[in-house]
Structure formats: C-alpha cells, structure tokens
C-alpha cells in the first residue's frame, strides 16, 4: 500500500525546531499552515498532534528539520515515529 502524500493545508504536522540557548528545542504542531502549539517535549507534541488529528480526522506527519521530508506517524503507535 503506497504512503499518501501530505496535505499541507489540512493535515497535522509536527516540526522539530532548534532554537537558541534561551529558547531551547521546540516541537511545533501545525494544523495545515496554522500553528496550534509549541512544546519542549517530542512525546507531548505527538500526543497533542494525535488528539488534534483525531478531532479533525486528518493524518499526522513529522519533520525533524526545516528542509527535511515529512514522514507519516502511525496513529496506532504510541512511541512516536519510526525515525526517532
């Protein structure tokens, strides 16, 4: 079964953002192109993203850097993504 393409206007996307020392690392959750949350912990960001995706009936994708590819998150897997 082929992996679907992300819908950047409707899907939930978790973006890993490395900030400066004061800000630290963050995981930003988007619904489409709208920022919904910024969290310091990957697991919390993924839980929030899954809840948001369930409410919106959308898929969840993760991106580890600004230029990186989006990878799908299995909604049945509680660990996060296969790449972490």
C-alpha positions as CSV (number, residue, x, y, z in Angstrom):
1,X,0.0,0.0,0.0
2,X,1.6,3.3,-1.0
3,X,2.1,6.1,1.5
4,X,-0.2,9.0,0.9
5,X,1.2,12.5,0.2
6,X,0.8,15.1,3.0
7,X,-1.8,17.7,2.6
8,X,0.0,20.9,3.8
9,X,-3.3,22.8,4.0
10,X,-5.2,20.3,6.2
11,X,-3.0,17.7,7.8
12,X,-1.4,17.9,11.2
13,X,2.4,18.5,11.1
14,X,4.9,18.3,13.9
15,X,8.0,20.3,13.2
16,X,11.2,20.0,15.2
17,X,12.7,23.5,15.7
18,X,16.1,24.1,17.3
19,X,16.2,27.5,19.0
20,X,18.9,29.4,20.7
21,X,20.1,28.6,24.2
22,X,17.4,30.7,25.9
23,X,14.6,29.2,23.8
24,X,15.9,25.6,23.6
25,X,14.4,23.0,21.4
26,X,10.8,23.0,20.5
27,X,8.3,20.8,18.7
28,X,5.7,22.9,16.9
29,X,2.3,21.5,15.9
30,X,0.5,22.8,12.9
31,X,-3.0,22.2,11.6
32,X,-2.5,22.9,8.0
33,X,-0.4,26.1,7.9
34,X,-1.8,27.4,11.3
35,X,0.4,27.0,14.3
36,X,-1.5,25.3,17.2
37,X,1.1,24.6,19.8
38,X,4.9,24.8,20.6
39,X,6.1,22.2,23.2
40,X,9.5,21.4,24.6
41,X,9.0,17.6,24.6
42,X,8.6,15.5,21.5
43,X,6.2,13.0,23.2
44,X,3.9,15.7,24.3
45,X,3.8,17.3,20.9
46,X,3.0,13.9,19.3
47,X,0.2,13.2,21.8
48,X,-1.3,16.7,21.1
49,X,-0.9,16.2,17.4
50,X,-2.7,12.8,17.5
51,X,-5.6,14.3,19.5
52,X,-5.9,17.2,17.1
53,X,-5.7,14.8,14.1
54,X,-8.4,12.6,15.6
55,X,-10.7,15.6,16.1
56,X,-10.1,16.8,12.6
57,X,-10.0,13.3,11.0
58,X,-6.6,14.1,9.4
59,X,-3.2,12.4,9.2
60,X,-0.1,13.3,11.4
61,X,3.3,14.0,9.8
62,X,6.6,14.7,11.4
63,X,9.6,16.8,10.2
64,X,12.9,16.8,12.0
65,X,14.3,19.9,10.3
66,X,13.1,22.8,8.2
67,X,14.4,21.3,5.0
68,X,13.6,17.7,5.9
69,X,10.9,15.4,4.4
70,X,7.6,14.8,6.1
71,X,7.2,11.3,7.5
72,X,3.9,9.8,8.4
73,X,3.1,8.9,12.0
74,X,1.2,5.7,12.6
75,X,-1.8,6.6,14.7
76,X,-1.7,3.2,16.5
77,X,1.9,3.6,17.5
78,X,2.3,5.3,20.9
79,X,6.1,5.6,20.7
80,X,6.3,8.3,18.1
81,X,7.9,8.0,14.7
82,X,10.0,5.2,13.4
83,X,12.8,7.6,12.7
84,X,13.4,8.6,16.3
